[in-house]
């Protein structure tokens, strides 16, 4: 079941962490989205 609240809070955390490393906001968001997608797919394969 897809949980939008978990997704949103995860993206915010990832974005903040990536921004602290000096990345642009859009790039940070794209990276967070990509990482979340991979982990989500991996979890569904279990």
C-alpha positions as CSV (number, residue, x, y, z in Angstrom):
1,X,0.0,0.0,0.0
2,X,1.4,3.4,-1.0
3,X,1.6,5.8,1.8
4,X,1.9,9.5,0.6
5,X,2.6,10.8,4.1
6,X,5.7,8.5,4.5
7,X,6.7,9.4,1.0
8,X,6.5,13.1,1.5
9,X,8.4,13.1,4.8
10,X,11.0,10.8,3.3
11,X,11.5,13.2,0.4
12,X,11.8,16.2,2.7
13,X,14.5,14.4,4.8
14,X,16.4,13.3,1.7
15,X,16.2,16.8,0.2
16,X,17.5,18.4,3.4
17,X,20.4,15.9,3.6
18,X,21.3,16.3,0.0
19,X,21.1,20.1,0.2
20,X,23.5,20.1,3.1
21,X,26.0,18.5,0.7
22,X,25.6,21.6,-1.5
23,X,23.4,20.2,-4.3
24,X,20.7,22.2,-6.1
25,X,17.2,21.7,-4.9
26,X,15.9,20.2,-8.1
27,X,18.9,17.8,-8.3
28,X,18.4,16.9,-4.6
29,X,14.7,16.2,-5.2
30,X,15.5,14.1,-8.3
31,X,18.1,12.0,-6.4
32,X,15.7,11.5,-3.5
33,X,12.9,10.4,-5.8
34,X,15.2,8.0,-7.6
35,X,16.5,6.5,-4.3
36,X,13.0,6.2,-2.9
37,X,11.8,4.5,-6.2
38,X,14.7,2.0,-6.0
39,X,14.1,1.1,-2.4
40,X,10.4,0.9,-3.0
41,X,10.9,-1.5,-5.9
42,X,13.4,-3.5,-3.9
43,X,11.0,-3.8,-0.9
44,X,8.3,-5.0,-3.2
45,X,10.5,-7.7,-4.7
46,X,11.2,-9.3,-1.2
